[in-house]
Amino acid sequence: MRTMLRCLLSSLLLASTLVWAQNSPEALVKSTVDEVLGVMRQNKDPQALRALAEAKVLPHFDFTRMTRLAVGRPWQGANPSQQEALVNGFRALLVSTYSAAISNGVTPADKIEVKAPQGGGDDVLVKTITHRSGKESIAVDYRLAKSGDRWKVYDVIVEGVSLVQTYRGTFSAEIARSGIDGLIRTLEQRNGVKQVS
C-alpha cells in the first residue's frame, strides 16, 4: 500500500490543475504544473514542499466527500464532531504523505500527459499518464465532481487502484476493531497529533 501511495501522491501535483476555468484543461494543466515544478527546482525543503502541497494541490480536493466515501456506511452514524475529526485526520495524512512523496519521488523532468475528460454533467473522469525520468510511466485517473462553480477531486485511481477504496478497507478494519473514535485516534497517531487524556 505504501508503494501505491508513493506513486499516487508523487503524481498528485497534477490534481492542482484539475479545476476547469474558461481556458482549456490542457492550458490550465500546463501552467499549474510548470509553476509547481518551478518551485520544486528551487527548493527541496520539506516545509516548503508541505506549503506547496497546501497551497497548490489540496484546495482542489473535496476532503469531506473523500472521507465520507472512504469511511463508508459508518460515516452516517458519526456525529458532526467525529466527522470533522475524520476529515481533518484524513487530510493531514494525505498532506504528510504527499509532501514526503514529492520530496522523494517527483523530479522537475517528469512530464504529465492529460487526456480529455470522460463522462458528463457534474461528474467526470480525467485520465493522465505521468512519464517519469528513467522509470516506468504511471497511469493516474482523477474523479472530479462539480462543487459550486469549481471542479474538485474526490478520488484518485493509480494503475487501476482507487485511493478511496484502498482506505475504505483500512478504515473498515479499524472501525470494526475500535469504532469511529478508534479510527480518529489512529489517524491522529499517524499524523503525530498529541492526544488529550
N, C-alpha and C positions, 0 to 999 in steps of 0.2 A: 504494500500500500504506500509506503514511503517513497518508493521509486516512482510510482504513478503520480503521486502528489508533486514530486520534484519536476517531472516532465510537465505536468499540468500547470503548476504555478510559474515555471520559467516561461511558459507561453502566455500567461495572463496579462502581460503588458499589453497585448493586443486588445484585451477587453476594455481598456480605457478608451479605445477608439470606436467602440460599437454603439455610438449614440448618433442616430440619424439627425441631420440638420437639412437645410436647403441644399447643401453640397452633396455630391455623390458619396456613398460609403467609402469608396476607394480613396478619394481625395482626403476624407477625414481620417481614414486609417493611416495613410502615408504621413500626414502632417503630425499626428499624435505619436506614432511610432518613432518618427525622426526625433521628436522632442525628447521622448523617454530615452532613446538610445544615446542622444547627445548628453543627457545628464549622466548616464552610465559611463560614457567615455571619460568624463571629467572626475567622477567620484565613485569610489567603491566603499566608502564609509558606511557601515551598517545603519547608522542613524539617518544618514542622507537617503539611503535606499528605502528605509521604512517610511520616511517622509514622502518619497516619490510614490510609493505604493498608496499611501493615504490620499495624496493629492490627485494623482493621475488615474489610478485604477479603481479604487474602491467606491468612489461616488457613482460608478456606473453599474453597481451590483445592487440587487434587491435582496438584502440580507434577511429581511423578515420572511419573504417568500421562500428563500433557500432554506432557512432554518425550519420553517413550518413543514416543508416537503421532506427534509432530512429527518426530522423528529417523527413525522407520520401521525398516526391517529392519536398518540398520547398528547400531542400539541393542544388538542381541543380540551383536554382535562387540566391543562396547566393554567394557573391564574395569571393575570397580566404581569405581575412582578416576576414570576417564573419565566414567562415568555420573553420578557425584556432581558433577563439574565441569560437565557439561552441564546438570543440573538447577539448580545454583546460578547458572549463567550465564543460563539462560532466565528464571529467577525474577527476577534482578536487572534484566534487560532489561524485563520487564513492570512491575516496581515503578517504574523510572525513567520509562517511557513513561506509565504510569497517573498518576503524580504530576504530570507536566507537563500531561497532558490535563485533570485536574480543576482545575488552577490556571488553565488557559486556556479550557476548554470548558464546564464544568458550572456552572450557576447554581443558587442556592437555590430559584429559581422553577420549576425543572424538575420535572415530575411523571412518575412511573413507574406504569404500569398492568400488573399481573401477572395472567396467565391461569392457569387450573387446570393442574396438571401433566398431561402426556400420557405414555403408556406405563405400565409397571407393574413390579412386582418391585423390583429393586435398581438400575434404570437408568431415568431419566425425562428428559423434555424440558420445560422451563418457558419458555413464550413470554412476552415482555414488549414493551411499547411505551413508549419514552421520549418524552414530549411536552416539547419544548424551547421556551422563550420566544422567540417571533418567528422560529422556524426550523422546518424540516420535522421531523416525528416520525421516530424511528428504531426499527425492529423489531430487538430483540436477544433471541436464544434461548440458553438455557443447558442444556447436557447435564450431568447430575449422576448420580453413582453412589454407592451407599451404601458408606461406609467405616467398619466397626465399627458404632456406633450413630448415626453422623452422615452427612449427605449432603455430598459435595464436588463442586465444578465441575471438569470435565475438558475441556470445550470451550465456546467461546462463538461463536455464529454471528450476524454482523451483516448484516442485509439479505441473508441467504442465503449469506454468505461465512464459512466456518469459519476461526477463528484457527489451529487445529491444521493444517488443510490448507494455509493460506497459508504458515505457517512450514515445513511439510514441503517445499514447493517450494524455498524459500530454503535450508534446511538441506541438502537433497539436492544442490543445486548446489555448495555449499561443500564437502561431504564428497567429491563427485566430483573437485573441484579439489585438495583438500589433506588429505583424510581426517578422521577424528574429531578428532585433535589440532588440525587447521586450523580446524575449527568451534569448538572450545573457545577457541582464540586469537582468532578473530573475535568471539565473544561477550565475551571479556574486554576486547578493544579497544573494543567498542561501549559496554561498561559502565565504561570508564575504570580497569580493573584494571591495575596495574603488572605487567609481565612480568618473570619471574626468568630471567636468562640462565645 
